[in-house]
């Protein structure tokens, strides 16, 4: 038996608490979102109706604090949204809510900060449908 394998310390480089902190912040501030933590990832779902909109959108998300690069994926479940035609969607069809250069290197990024941006994305999307122009700051994909 290899004693090195048996007596290895736990992986202390993994962030095992951030997802729970974000879940608590969501529970305290956004009652329309239901979420749970599994394997260090925050997973959730909710329905959002942006102010002034006739539409309600069903979203699902995953936040993985241990992932390199973009740690969140937020998806909209709506057959009317034509993936490939709508701007500001990633190749995996998740919402593009910000450009990494928009974030400060000096202030920690919290997943909960993206929640209001989801509503803003839908308002901008509905204006895009109406006018054919993305009426917000953009970085071409």
N, C-alpha and C positions, 0 to 999 in steps of 0.2 A: 504494500500500500504506500502511495506517495504521501508522505507527511506534509509536504508543502501545500498540497491541495486541501488537505483536511484542516489545516490550521490557518488558512488565509483569513485576513481580516475582511470585514464586509467592504463592499465597494463604496468608499466615502466620497468618491467624485460624483456620484449620482445625486441629483436634487430630488429628494423624496417628499419634501414638504410644500414646495411652491404651489402645486396643484390644489392642495387642501386649503391654503391661504386664499387663492383665487376663488375657490368654491365658496368659502365663507363670505368673501366680499360680494360675490354674486347673490348669494342668499339674502344678504342684508340690504342689497340695493336694487335688485331686479327680480321681482316676484314672478315675472312671466317666463323666467328661465328655470328649467329643472336640470340639475347636473349631478354627476357622480365622479368619483376618482377610481380609476382602475389601472394598475401597473404604473403608477406615477403620472398618469395622464388624466387631465380633466376632460370629460366628455359631457355634452349637454345638448339641449333642444329647447326651442321656444317659438312662440308666434309673436311677430312684431308688426304693429300697424303704425307707420310713421305719421306724425301729426299732419293733418290736412290730406292724407291719402285715403282713397276708397279701398285700397288693397291691404290685405293681411298676408304676410309672408312667413312661411315655416322655415326656420333655420336649424341646422345642426352644426356642431363644432367640436373640435378637438384641440386641446392645448397641451403641448408636450414640452415642459421646461428643460428636458435633457436633449432636445433636438438641436442640431447646429442650424444656424440661419433662422429663417422664419419659424417660429415655434407654434403658431396657430394656423388652423385651417377652418374657415367658416363657409358653410355651404348653404345655398338656398334650395329648397325643394319646391319648385314651381315649374310646371311644364310650359308655361307661357314664356319663360325666359329662354331664349334661343342661344345656347352655348356655342361659341364660335362667332357669333354676330355681335353680341353685347360686349362693349369695351370693359376693361378693368375686371376681368376674370382671369385667373391663372389657368394653365393647361389642365390642371386637375379639377377645374370648374369652381375653385374656391374664390371668394370675394377678394379683390385687391382693395384694401382699405387705406393703405399708406405706402409710401416709398421709404425704404430703410434710412435714406438720408434725411427724412423728416423727423427722425427720432434723435434725441439728444444722447450723446455718448456719456453724459454726466448724470443723467437721471435714469434710474432703473425703469425698465419697461414692465408694465403690469398688463396681463391679459384683460383685466376688467376695463382698462382704458379703451379697448377696442369696441366695447358694447355700444356706446353712443355713435361711433363711426359706422356701425351697421345701418342704423336708421338713416344717417346722412347718405350712405351709399344708395339706399333705396329711393330717397328723395331725388338724388341726382340721376338715378336710373330712370325714374318716371319722367323727369324733365328731358332726358335724352330721347325717350320714346316720343315725347311731344314735339321737340325742336330739332332732333337729329344731331345735337352737339352735346358733348360731355361738359356741363357747366360747373366744373370744379377743377382744381389743380390736377394736372395729370403728367404722368411719365409714360411714354409709349412703351408697350410691351413688345 
